[in-house]
Amino acid sequence: MIYKPTTIREAVALRAEHPDTSVYLAGGTDDLRLGSCAEGKDLIDINGLCSDAIEEKDGKLVIGALCTLQTLKECEKVPAFLREAAGFCSSFIKRNSATVGGNVALRRQDSYLAAALAAANATVLATTPEGDKEVPICKYLHCTCTCLIRAIVIDPSVTGWVKRFGRTSASHATLIAAVSGDTYALSVSGSGFACGNSPDLASGMTFVDDIAGSAEYKKYLAETVFTLRR
Ligand SMILES: Cc1cc2nc3c(=O)[nH]c(=O)nc-3n(C[C@H](O)[C@H](O)[C@H](O)COP(=O)(O)OP(=O)(O)OC[C@H]3O[C@@H](n4cnc5c(N)ncnc54)[C@H](O)[C@@H]3O)c2cc1C
């Protein structure tokens, strides 16, 4: 079943009523693929409810949850390393549908955007059944809440770099690292996501063998990536 709520509040209430049997539908690149965790679940269509624009407000850049990865990649107001991270999604067709909100909400270990947004100290504007909230993205990525992301907020002047390792540009990433100022962020396949003010994030992680690479390879990358710089 596809619900078509007409307000954000209605969408959030529907999701809270059916916590285990529903998902939000944004770009649909994950929800509508075979074998996704949305299979067999009801879809709550949020298209038209959140913004798909990138706007400047009070000195910040507010990226609407429905902004696509392609729009993010093309927008000159967006810091260069975030635009580069959007380009980690190597398929134009997918970039043109996949949304920033959907990407963050999936909390994937090989997330295109998580490391770069975390290094940029982005915050998540979200709506819950209890009301609106703004949380640091690192906190959001480590929780399991099913709130509706309305927008991602960043400082437009932030600078940094992001680096991706993977077998090919279309394979699942082995590791994605990003740095901005003294904030370091790391996504590692099989190990999850870490963020902090020290480059030594690897010491708190456990590495595993999987299709993206061996545990030893990932550990080596995680221990050295922040010394490589660009
Ligand atoms: C072949 C293939 C490979 C992929 N590889 C990668 C990869 O390497 N890295 C990666 O990061 N992603 C990957 N993806 C996943 C996906 O394409 C992207 O993460 C995309 O950005 C998801 O956005 P969407 O708008 O299509 O989400 P949808 O498919 O519409 O939704 C996905 C999930 O996000 C939730 N959601 C969507 N919008 C919101 C919102 N505003 N607030 C709260 N929850 C929301 C939904 O509940 C749903 O469960 C891949 C997908 C496919 C099909």
The ligand as an ORCA input file, in Angstrom:
! r2SCAN-3c Opt
* xyz 0 1
  C      22.321     -0.874     -6.804
  C      22.340      0.097     -5.651
  C      23.545      0.429     -5.059
  C      23.580      1.343     -3.997
  N      24.783      1.652     -3.465
  C      24.836      2.565     -2.466
  C      26.096      2.931     -1.911
  O      27.146      2.433     -2.288
  N      26.108      3.871     -0.924
  C      24.952      4.438     -0.475
  O      25.017      5.309      0.402
  N      23.757      4.102     -0.962
  C      23.651      3.173     -1.938
  N      22.439      2.797     -2.440
  C      21.204      3.227     -1.716
  C      20.466      4.431     -2.237
  O      20.427      4.526     -3.610
  C      20.968      5.759     -1.727
  O      21.447      5.686     -0.412
  C      19.937      6.874     -1.887
  O      20.530      8.116     -1.549
  C      18.663      6.687     -1.100
  O      17.816      7.797     -1.365
  P      16.316      7.638     -1.899
  O      15.753      8.999     -1.932
  O      16.272      6.874     -3.163
  O      15.682      6.763     -0.721
  P      14.388      5.826     -0.749
  O      14.708      4.571     -1.490
  O      13.172      6.572     -1.167
  O      14.284      5.538      0.822
  C      15.283      4.766      1.448
  C      15.038      4.741      2.961
  O      15.281      6.019      3.526
  C      14.197      6.432      4.359
  N      13.966      7.851      4.041
  C      13.927      8.427      2.812
  N      13.791      9.752      2.930
  C      13.711     10.014      4.249
  C      13.569     11.211      5.012
  N      13.475     12.431      4.439
  N      13.534     11.103      6.370
  C      13.649      9.896      6.979
  N      13.780      8.744      6.320
  C      13.832      8.800      4.968
  C      13.001      5.560      3.999
  O      12.267      5.240      5.157
  C      13.626      4.338      3.357
  O      13.742      3.283      4.256
  C      22.370      1.906     -3.495
  C      21.154      1.546     -4.097
  C      21.135      0.664     -5.159
  C      19.816      0.299     -5.772
*
